Amino acid sequence: MTGLFSEIFLSALLFGAVTAAVPLLLAGLGEQMSEKAGVLNIGIEGMMIAGAYVGFLVAFMSESLWLGFLGGAVAGMAVSSIMVLLCVRLGLNQIVIGIGLTLGLEGLTALLHHFQFSRTYPRLPAADVLAIPGLADIPVLGPALFQHNLLVYLSVALVFVMGFIYRRTQLGLNLQAAGDKPSALDIAGVDVVTTRTVAVLTTGALAGLGGAYLANVGAGIFVPFITNGAGFLGIVLAMLARGRPLWVLFGALLFGISLSLTTALQVAGINIPTDVIQMIPFLAVMVMLVIFGRKSSLPAALGLPYERGSR
């Protein structure tokens, strides 16, 4: 096989798709929880880039990839705590604050990178890979889907964990009520503010973890604006998934394939302008919004602040 039908091309495409999909998956799952609780977290892009910078810095200084992941998650949670204070606690406009956080963190991380790494641009060593016995030996699919860092498998497992939480636990019911009818949750004796706080902090941790994976595993380096809109793609995934974590996984893989086309086409020796390839994920977003956007159902109280005791 040659060109687009070669095994090398298909393996590169699928491997790149999985690598690109993991940050989108984590961001989408986090945003989905936030939206379920009634908070439109536009600042998730800023949380991702904060996680990417801190995650890379910690991994580089400590020479530990997993400490880098932890640092990225903590950084994302720290940024989300600002969202909690200003939007959940004080009731300020979620869209304005989210955009402000994103712009602020993009500028801050670019400035810090300039002073620390602009002359050296250090890289991390290749991440450890866990090959699943048996499945990793399957031609084409094995190396592409079953030879990745452990965090990839944990992220997929998280899809099913969150699906169980939403359908089978009291926390899932509380999150749903906080987004659909917060006054009813308040009457039931559950603190709406606390429920939304937990959701937003979790969103920040997952977004920061996704950013750290992007920098430490996907690229092996941090550069300013490395997320390149991944957080906004996560918001679209969460909205189109209609509360189903499994749909976030499928959507992340679809966008991951779009993002990995550049490398795969280069491997296949097909010359297409890079700018054209980079447009594909965002064209896919617009197509998906046209097809499924009208039928997407969002929580009734999404984006609306809640004051305890109000009706």
BALOBA-1460 file (C-alpha; in Angstrom, 3 decimals):
// residues 311
<rec num="1" residu="m" x="0.000" y="0.000" z="0.000"/>
<rec num="2" residu="t" x="1.152" y="3.531" z="-0.743"/>
<rec num="3" residu="g" x="0.129" y="7.085" z="0.027"/>
<rec num="4" residu="l" x="-3.078" y="7.440" z="1.969"/>
<rec num="5" residu="f" x="-3.573" y="3.664" z="2.119"/>
<rec num="6" residu="s" x="-0.163" y="2.717" z="3.519"/>
<rec num="7" residu="e" x="0.163" y="1.092" z="6.920"/>
<rec num="8" residu="i" x="2.670" y="3.782" z="7.915"/>
<rec num="9" residu="f" x="0.158" y="6.526" z="7.152"/>
<rec num="10" residu="l" x="-2.693" y="4.819" z="9.006"/>
<rec num="11" residu="s" x="-0.522" y="4.066" z="12.031"/>
<rec num="12" residu="a" x="0.770" y="7.645" z="12.161"/>
<rec num="13" residu="l" x="-2.755" y="9.010" z="11.777"/>
<rec num="14" residu="l" x="-4.258" y="6.873" z="14.539"/>
<rec num="15" residu="f" x="-1.332" y="7.273" z="16.927"/>
<rec num="16" residu="g" x="-1.393" y="11.040" z="16.449"/>
<rec num="17" residu="a" x="-5.174" y="11.064" z="16.849"/>
<rec num="18" residu="v" x="-4.981" y="9.388" z="20.259"/>
<rec num="19" residu="t" x="-2.172" y="11.682" z="21.398"/>
<rec num="20" residu="a" x="-4.070" y="14.791" z="20.279"/>
<rec num="21" residu="a" x="-7.384" y="13.521" z="21.659"/>
<rec num="22" residu="v" x="-6.294" y="13.075" z="25.282"/>
<rec num="23" residu="p" x="-6.030" y="16.820" z="26.143"/>
<rec num="24" residu="l" x="-9.367" y="17.412" z="24.391"/>
<rec num="25" residu="l" x="-10.932" y="14.503" z="26.258"/>
<rec num="26" residu="l" x="-9.778" y="15.717" z="29.668"/>
<rec num="27" residu="a" x="-10.826" y="19.296" z="28.922"/>
<rec num="28" residu="g" x="-14.191" y="18.128" z="27.567"/>
<rec num="29" residu="l" x="-14.904" y="15.918" z="30.573"/>
<rec num="30" residu="g" x="-14.031" y="18.752" z="32.936"/>
<rec num="31" residu="e" x="-16.165" y="21.266" z="31.064"/>
<rec num="32" residu="q" x="-19.029" y="18.787" z="30.983"/>
<rec num="33" residu="m" x="-19.034" y="18.570" z="34.772"/>
<rec num="34" residu="s" x="-18.895" y="22.338" z="35.101"/>
<rec num="35" residu="e" x="-21.776" y="22.822" z="32.671"/>
<rec num="36" residu="k" x="-23.847" y="20.156" z="34.410"/>
<rec num="37" residu="a" x="-23.528" y="22.225" z="37.578"/>
<rec num="38" residu="g" x="-24.568" y="25.405" z="35.758"/>
<rec num="39" residu="v" x="-21.184" y="27.097" z="35.258"/>
<rec num="40" residu="l" x="-20.088" y="27.964" z="31.714"/>
<rec num="41" residu="n" x="-16.332" y="27.732" z="32.091"/>
<rec num="42" residu="i" x="-14.975" y="29.804" z="29.199"/>
<rec num="43" residu="g" x="-11.680" y="30.070" z="31.080"/>
<rec num="44" residu="i" x="-10.797" y="26.422" z="30.459"/>
<rec num="45" residu="e" x="-8.280" y="27.451" z="27.780"/>
<rec num="46" residu="g" x="-6.408" y="29.489" z="30.369"/>
<rec num="47" residu="m" x="-6.507" y="26.571" z="32.805"/>
<rec num="48" residu="m" x="-5.048" y="24.294" z="30.148"/>
<rec num="49" residu="i" x="-2.185" y="26.611" z="29.268"/>
<rec num="50" residu="a" x="-1.405" y="27.165" z="32.955"/>
<rec num="51" residu="g" x="-1.298" y="23.386" z="33.389"/>
<rec num="52" residu="a" x="0.920" y="23.046" z="30.335"/>
<rec num="53" residu="y" x="3.447" y="25.600" z="31.596"/>
<rec num="54" residu="v" x="3.576" y="24.476" z="35.229"/>
<rec num="55" residu="g" x="3.420" y="20.811" z="34.247"/>
<rec num="56" residu="f" x="6.377" y="21.220" z="31.898"/>
<rec num="57" residu="l" x="8.324" y="23.289" z="34.428"/>
<rec num="58" residu="v" x="7.808" y="20.749" z="37.223"/>
<rec num="59" residu="a" x="8.629" y="17.796" z="34.961"/>
<rec num="60" residu="f" x="11.769" y="19.535" z="33.682"/>
<rec num="61" residu="m" x="13.002" y="20.550" z="37.134"/>
<rec num="62" residu="s" x="12.130" y="17.288" z="38.899"/>
<rec num="63" residu="e" x="12.817" y="14.947" z="35.961"/>
<rec num="64" residu="s" x="9.538" y="13.217" z="36.822"/>
<rec num="65" residu="l" x="6.751" y="13.087" z="34.271"/>
<rec num="66" residu="w" x="4.119" y="12.212" z="36.889"/>
<rec num="67" residu="l" x="5.131" y="15.091" z="39.141"/>
<rec num="68" residu="g" x="4.682" y="17.234" z="36.056"/>
<rec num="69" residu="f" x="1.157" y="15.871" z="35.602"/>
<rec num="70" residu="l" x="0.427" y="16.617" z="39.249"/>
<rec num="71" residu="g" x="1.825" y="20.132" z="38.920"/>
<rec num="72" residu="g" x="-0.323" y="20.755" z="35.850"/>
<rec num="73" residu="a" x="-3.469" y="19.588" z="37.634"/>
<rec num="74" residu="v" x="-2.720" y="21.791" z="40.653"/>
<rec num="75" residu="a" x="-2.067" y="24.786" z="38.391"/>
<rec num="76" residu="g" x="-5.355" y="24.280" z="36.579"/>
<rec num="77" residu="m" x="-7.172" y="23.990" z="39.896"/>
<rec num="78" residu="a" x="-5.509" y="27.175" z="41.162"/>
<rec num="79" residu="v" x="-6.768" y="29.096" z="38.125"/>
<rec num="80" residu="s" x="-10.227" y="27.588" z="38.506"/>
<rec num="81" residu="s" x="-10.311" y="28.798" z="42.122"/>
<rec num="82" residu="i" x="-10.336" y="32.342" z="40.722"/>
<rec num="83" residu="m" x="-13.374" y="31.378" z="38.672"/>
<rec num="84" residu="v" x="-14.964" y="29.958" z="41.808"/>
<rec num="85" residu="l" x="-14.396" y="33.145" z="43.771"/>
<rec num="86" residu="l" x="-15.514" y="35.602" z="41.106"/>
<rec num="87" residu="c" x="-18.298" y="33.674" z="39.395"/>
<rec num="88" residu="v" x="-19.634" y="31.064" z="41.802"/>
<rec num="89" residu="r" x="-19.218" y="32.988" z="45.044"/>
<rec num="90" residu="l" x="-19.598" y="36.616" z="43.901"/>
<rec num="91" residu="g" x="-21.883" y="35.939" z="40.943"/>
<rec num="92" residu="l" x="-19.949" y="37.905" z="38.306"/>
<rec num="93" residu="n" x="-20.399" y="37.291" z="34.581"/>
<rec num="94" residu="q" x="-18.976" y="33.873" z="33.736"/>
<rec num="95" residu="i" x="-18.181" y="34.655" z="30.106"/>
<rec num="96" residu="v" x="-16.321" y="37.882" z="30.852"/>
<rec num="97" residu="i" x="-14.310" y="36.345" z="33.692"/>
<rec num="98" residu="g" x="-13.523" y="33.259" z="31.626"/>
<rec num="99" residu="i" x="-12.228" y="35.297" z="28.695"/>
<rec num="100" residu="g" x="-10.203" y="37.452" z="31.073"/>
<rec num="101" residu="l" x="-8.598" y="34.391" z="32.662"/>
<rec num="102" residu="t" x="-7.707" y="32.937" z="29.287"/>
<rec num="103" residu="l" x="-6.128" y="36.140" z="27.981"/>
<rec num="104" residu="g" x="-4.328" y="36.735" z="31.260"/>
<rec num="105" residu="l" x="-2.858" y="33.239" z="31.473"/>
<rec num="106" residu="e" x="-1.801" y="33.242" z="27.829"/>
<rec num="107" residu="g" x="0.103" y="36.469" z="28.398"/>
<rec num="108" residu="l" x="1.556" y="35.408" z="31.758"/>
<rec num="109" residu="t" x="2.842" y="32.034" z="30.545"/>
<rec num="110" residu="a" x="4.316" y="33.618" z="27.410"/>
<rec num="111" residu="l" x="6.128" y="36.187" z="29.559"/>
<rec num="112" residu="l" x="7.454" y="33.598" z="32.008"/>
<rec num="113" residu="h" x="8.587" y="31.379" z="29.149"/>
<rec num="114" residu="h" x="10.433" y="34.308" z="27.578"/>
<rec num="115" residu="f" x="12.459" y="34.942" z="30.720"/>
<rec num="116" residu="q" x="13.142" y="31.263" z="31.480"/>
<rec num="117" residu="f" x="13.387" y="29.300" z="28.252"/>
<rec num="118" residu="s" x="13.387" y="31.639" z="25.242"/>
<rec num="119" residu="r" x="17.106" y="31.067" z="24.600"/>
<rec num="120" residu="t" x="17.316" y="27.369" z="25.405"/>
<rec num="121" residu="y" x="13.945" y="25.790" z="24.560"/>
<rec num="122" residu="p" x="14.676" y="22.613" z="26.593"/>
<rec num="123" residu="r" x="12.904" y="19.394" z="25.697"/>
<rec num="124" residu="l" x="11.766" y="16.507" z="27.849"/>
<rec num="125" residu="p" x="12.790" y="12.924" z="27.065"/>
<rec num="126" residu="a" x="10.242" y="10.677" z="25.401"/>
<rec num="127" residu="a" x="7.505" y="9.576" z="27.797"/>
<rec num="128" residu="d" x="7.342" y="5.989" z="29.007"/>
<rec num="129" residu="v" x="5.008" y="3.788" z="26.995"/>
<rec num="130" residu="l" x="2.829" y="0.973" z="28.325"/>
<rec num="131" residu="a" x="2.130" y="-1.670" z="25.690"/>
<rec num="132" residu="i" x="-0.970" y="-3.755" z="26.394"/>
<rec num="133" residu="p" x="0.016" y="-7.416" z="25.957"/>
<rec num="134" residu="g" x="-1.606" y="-9.084" z="22.990"/>
<rec num="135" residu="l" x="-3.423" y="-6.005" z="21.722"/>
<rec num="136" residu="a" x="-0.186" y="-4.121" z="21.048"/>
<rec num="137" residu="d" x="0.844" y="-6.800" z="18.528"/>
<rec num="138" residu="i" x="-2.150" y="-6.248" z="16.231"/>
<rec num="139" residu="p" x="-0.930" y="-4.899" z="12.861"/>
<rec num="140" residu="v" x="-1.505" y="-1.155" z="12.359"/>
<rec num="141" residu="l" x="-4.019" y="-0.830" z="15.224"/>
<rec num="142" residu="g" x="-1.764" y="-2.281" z="17.915"/>
<rec num="143" residu="p" x="1.079" y="0.268" z="17.815"/>
<rec num="144" residu="a" x="-1.378" y="3.108" z="17.170"/>
<rec num="145" residu="l" x="-3.935" y="2.414" z="19.903"/>
<rec num="146" residu="f" x="-2.326" y="0.197" z="22.527"/>
<rec num="147" residu="q" x="1.185" y="1.590" z="22.989"/>
<rec num="148" residu="h" x="0.769" y="4.838" z="24.882"/>
<rec num="149" residu="n" x="1.562" y="6.463" z="28.181"/>
<rec num="150" residu="l" x="-0.421" y="5.173" z="31.154"/>
<rec num="151" residu="l" x="-2.321" y="8.469" z="31.415"/>
<rec num="152" residu="v" x="-4.013" y="7.721" z="28.090"/>
<rec num="153" residu="y" x="-5.621" y="4.562" z="29.471"/>
<rec num="154" residu="l" x="-6.524" y="6.309" z="32.735"/>
<rec num="155" residu="s" x="-8.239" y="9.088" z="30.753"/>
<rec num="156" residu="v" x="-10.357" y="6.560" z="28.866"/>
<rec num="157" residu="a" x="-11.232" y="4.820" z="32.135"/>
<rec num="158" residu="l" x="-12.278" y="8.200" z="33.540"/>
<rec num="159" residu="v" x="-14.987" y="8.386" z="30.867"/>
<rec num="160" residu="f" x="-16.751" y="5.380" z="32.365"/>
<rec num="161" residu="v" x="-16.136" y="6.517" z="35.945"/>
<rec num="162" residu="m" x="-17.796" y="9.858" z="35.248"/>
<rec num="163" residu="g" x="-20.651" y="8.147" z="33.430"/>
<rec num="164" residu="f" x="-21.251" y="6.055" z="36.558"/>
<rec num="165" residu="i" x="-21.091" y="9.142" z="38.794"/>
<rec num="166" residu="y" x="-23.671" y="11.004" z="36.715"/>
<rec num="167" residu="r" x="-26.137" y="8.115" z="36.532"/>
<rec num="168" residu="r" x="-25.710" y="6.225" z="39.796"/>
<rec num="169" residu="t" x="-24.556" y="8.532" z="42.565"/>
<rec num="170" residu="q" x="-25.981" y="11.315" z="44.701"/>
<rec num="171" residu="l" x="-23.183" y="13.610" z="43.529"/>
<rec num="172" residu="g" x="-24.348" y="13.140" z="39.955"/>
<rec num="173" residu="l" x="-27.914" y="14.046" z="40.917"/>
<rec num="174" residu="n" x="-26.702" y="17.113" z="42.808"/>
<rec num="175" residu="l" x="-24.669" y="18.294" z="39.818"/>
<rec num="176" residu="q" x="-27.651" y="17.847" z="37.522"/>
<rec num="177" residu="a" x="-29.929" y="19.749" z="39.883"/>
<rec num="178" residu="a" x="-27.414" y="22.576" z="40.334"/>
<rec num="179" residu="g" x="-27.555" y="23.165" z="36.593"/>
<rec num="180" residu="d" x="-31.218" y="22.514" z="35.902"/>
<rec num="181" residu="k" x="-33.023" y="23.730" z="39.021"/>
<rec num="182" residu="p" x="-30.657" y="25.108" z="41.661"/>
<rec num="183" residu="s" x="-33.515" y="26.419" z="43.797"/>
<rec num="184" residu="a" x="-34.853" y="22.864" z="44.162"/>
<rec num="185" residu="l" x="-31.426" y="21.669" z="45.256"/>
<rec num="186" residu="d" x="-31.304" y="24.505" z="47.770"/>
<rec num="187" residu="i" x="-34.709" y="23.534" z="49.163"/>
<rec num="188" residu="a" x="-33.496" y="19.930" z="49.507"/>
<rec num="189" residu="g" x="-30.781" y="21.171" z="51.859"/>
<rec num="190" residu="v" x="-27.796" y="20.850" z="49.502"/>
<rec num="191" residu="d" x="-25.533" y="23.869" z="49.129"/>
<rec num="192" residu="v" x="-25.609" y="24.919" z="45.473"/>
<rec num="193" residu="v" x="-22.474" y="27.029" z="45.820"/>
<rec num="194" residu="t" x="-20.509" y="24.121" z="47.271"/>
<rec num="195" residu="t" x="-21.717" y="21.783" z="44.522"/>
<rec num="196" residu="r" x="-20.703" y="24.238" z="41.818"/>
<rec num="197" residu="t" x="-17.379" y="24.864" z="43.551"/>
<rec num="198" residu="v" x="-16.517" y="21.159" z="43.465"/>
<rec num="199" residu="a" x="-17.464" y="20.991" z="39.783"/>
<rec num="200" residu="v" x="-15.373" y="24.001" z="38.753"/>
<rec num="201" residu="l" x="-12.317" y="22.901" z="40.748"/>
<rec num="202" residu="t" x="-12.549" y="19.456" z="39.172"/>
<rec num="203" residu="t" x="-12.780" y="21.103" z="35.766"/>
<rec num="204" residu="g" x="-9.628" y="23.076" z="36.477"/>
<rec num="205" residu="a" x="-7.730" y="19.987" z="37.604"/>
<rec num="206" residu="l" x="-8.705" y="18.009" z="34.493"/>
<rec num="207" residu="a" x="-7.965" y="20.925" z="32.152"/>
<rec num="208" residu="g" x="-4.572" y="21.476" z="33.789"/>
<rec num="209" residu="l" x="-3.806" y="17.769" z="33.524"/>
<rec num="210" residu="g" x="-4.734" y="17.868" z="29.845"/>
<rec num="211" residu="g" x="-2.436" y="20.832" z="29.316"/>
<rec num="212" residu="a" x="0.417" y="19.052" z="31.109"/>
<rec num="213" residu="y" x="-0.081" y="15.976" z="28.911"/>
<rec num="214" residu="l" x="-0.053" y="18.173" z="25.816"/>
<rec num="215" residu="a" x="3.266" y="19.777" z="26.750"/>
<rec num="216" residu="n" x="5.032" y="16.818" z="28.380"/>
<rec num="217" residu="v" x="3.914" y="13.921" z="26.186"/>
<rec num="218" residu="g" x="2.359" y="15.365" z="23.061"/>
<rec num="219" residu="a" x="5.090" y="17.922" z="22.355"/>
<rec num="220" residu="g" x="7.848" y="17.303" z="24.898"/>
<rec num="221" residu="i" x="8.306" y="21.063" z="25.113"/>
<rec num="222" residu="f" x="6.420" y="24.164" z="26.192"/>
<rec num="223" residu="v" x="5.982" y="27.066" z="23.799"/>
<rec num="224" residu="p" x="3.680" y="30.078" z="24.239"/>
<rec num="225" residu="f" x="0.062" y="29.463" z="23.168"/>
<rec num="226" residu="i" x="0.742" y="25.725" z="22.900"/>
<rec num="227" residu="t" x="-2.914" y="24.833" z="23.523"/>
<rec num="228" residu="n" x="-3.924" y="26.559" z="20.268"/>
<rec num="229" residu="g" x="-7.630" y="26.602" z="21.086"/>
<rec num="230" residu="a" x="-7.841" y="23.109" z="22.596"/>
<rec num="231" residu="g" x="-9.825" y="24.454" z="25.548"/>
<rec num="232" residu="f" x="-12.449" y="25.947" z="23.259"/>
<rec num="233" residu="l" x="-12.711" y="22.624" z="21.426"/>
<rec num="234" residu="g" x="-13.311" y="21.044" z="24.838"/>
<rec num="235" residu="i" x="-16.215" y="23.446" z="25.411"/>
<rec num="236" residu="v" x="-17.754" y="22.445" z="22.077"/>
<rec num="237" residu="l" x="-17.326" y="18.758" z="22.905"/>
<rec num="238" residu="a" x="-19.052" y="19.205" z="26.258"/>
<rec num="239" residu="m" x="-21.968" y="21.050" z="24.708"/>
<rec num="240" residu="l" x="-22.495" y="18.582" z="21.874"/>
<rec num="241" residu="a" x="-22.144" y="15.512" z="24.122"/>
<rec num="242" residu="r" x="-25.458" y="16.304" z="25.899"/>
<rec num="243" residu="g" x="-24.204" y="15.140" z="29.277"/>
<rec num="244" residu="r" x="-22.780" y="11.824" z="28.015"/>
<rec num="245" residu="p" x="-19.066" y="11.309" z="28.759"/>
<rec num="246" residu="l" x="-18.796" y="8.592" z="26.093"/>
<rec num="247" residu="w" x="-19.802" y="11.117" z="23.443"/>
<rec num="248" residu="v" x="-16.978" y="13.363" z="24.632"/>
<rec num="249" residu="l" x="-14.581" y="10.477" z="23.975"/>
<rec num="250" residu="f" x="-15.876" y="9.915" z="20.441"/>
<rec num="251" residu="g" x="-15.793" y="13.633" z="19.679"/>
<rec num="252" residu="a" x="-12.248" y="13.970" z="21.028"/>
<rec num="253" residu="l" x="-11.097" y="11.135" z="18.770"/>
<rec num="254" residu="l" x="-12.752" y="12.780" z="15.774"/>
<rec num="255" residu="f" x="-11.037" y="16.093" z="16.429"/>
<rec num="256" residu="g" x="-7.824" y="14.228" z="17.257"/>
<rec num="257" residu="i" x="-7.829" y="12.699" z="13.787"/>
<rec num="258" residu="s" x="-8.238" y="16.161" z="12.312"/>
<rec num="259" residu="l" x="-5.333" y="17.495" z="14.359"/>
<rec num="260" residu="s" x="-3.038" y="14.578" z="13.483"/>
<rec num="261" residu="l" x="-3.505" y="14.894" z="9.716"/>
<rec num="262" residu="t" x="-0.543" y="17.258" z="9.361"/>
<rec num="263" residu="t" x="1.993" y="14.742" z="10.658"/>
<rec num="264" residu="a" x="0.361" y="11.761" z="8.969"/>
<rec num="265" residu="l" x="0.331" y="13.442" z="5.554"/>
<rec num="266" residu="q" x="3.980" y="14.394" z="5.952"/>
<rec num="267" residu="v" x="4.808" y="10.766" z="6.758"/>
<rec num="268" residu="a" x="2.931" y="9.697" z="3.620"/>
<rec num="269" residu="g" x="4.886" y="12.208" z="1.537"/>
<rec num="270" residu="i" x="1.800" y="14.214" z="0.569"/>
<rec num="271" residu="n" x="2.421" y="17.938" z="0.363"/>
<rec num="272" residu="i" x="-0.545" y="20.029" z="1.476"/>
<rec num="273" residu="p" x="-0.141" y="23.543" z="2.922"/>
<rec num="274" residu="t" x="0.031" y="23.369" z="6.698"/>
<rec num="275" residu="d" x="-2.432" y="26.231" z="7.066"/>
<rec num="276" residu="v" x="-5.061" y="24.211" z="5.207"/>
<rec num="277" residu="i" x="-4.558" y="21.198" z="7.481"/>
<rec num="278" residu="q" x="-4.706" y="23.339" z="10.620"/>
<rec num="279" residu="m" x="-8.111" y="24.647" z="9.529"/>
<rec num="280" residu="i" x="-9.626" y="21.152" z="9.485"/>
<rec num="281" residu="p" x="-10.398" y="20.799" z="13.246"/>
<rec num="282" residu="f" x="-12.209" y="24.136" z="13.299"/>
<rec num="283" residu="l" x="-14.087" y="23.327" z="10.098"/>
<rec num="284" residu="a" x="-15.083" y="20.055" z="11.765"/>
<rec num="285" residu="v" x="-16.350" y="22.056" z="14.758"/>
<rec num="286" residu="m" x="-18.559" y="24.198" z="12.538"/>
<rec num="287" residu="v" x="-19.912" y="21.162" z="10.699"/>
<rec num="288" residu="m" x="-20.695" y="19.396" z="13.975"/>
<rec num="289" residu="l" x="-22.424" y="22.484" z="15.336"/>
<rec num="290" residu="v" x="-24.578" y="22.755" z="12.208"/>
<rec num="291" residu="i" x="-25.528" y="19.059" z="12.362"/>
<rec num="292" residu="f" x="-25.979" y="18.545" z="16.088"/>
<rec num="293" residu="g" x="-26.027" y="22.016" z="17.627"/>
<rec num="294" residu="r" x="-29.763" y="22.537" z="17.284"/>
<rec num="295" residu="k" x="-30.532" y="19.366" z="19.206"/>
<rec num="296" residu="s" x="-28.050" y="19.926" z="22.005"/>
<rec num="297" residu="s" x="-29.704" y="20.400" z="25.383"/>
<rec num="298" residu="l" x="-28.000" y="22.623" z="27.941"/>
<rec num="299" residu="p" x="-28.859" y="23.046" z="31.636"/>
<rec num="300" residu="a" x="-31.582" y="25.620" z="32.221"/>
<rec num="301" residu="a" x="-29.480" y="27.612" z="34.711"/>
<rec num="302" residu="l" x="-26.226" y="27.435" z="32.724"/>
<rec num="303" residu="g" x="-24.292" y="30.682" z="33.088"/>
<rec num="304" residu="l" x="-26.654" y="32.097" z="35.700"/>
<rec num="305" residu="p" x="-25.309" y="32.966" z="39.164"/>
<rec num="306" residu="y" x="-27.219" y="31.604" z="42.130"/>
<rec num="307" residu="e" x="-27.792" y="33.285" z="45.449"/>
<rec num="308" residu="r" x="-28.641" y="30.916" z="48.264"/>
<rec num="309" residu="g" x="-32.218" y="31.211" z="49.412"/>
<rec num="310" residu="s" x="-33.463" y="32.776" z="46.170"/>
<rec num="311" residu="r" x="-36.262" y="31.147" z="44.193"/>
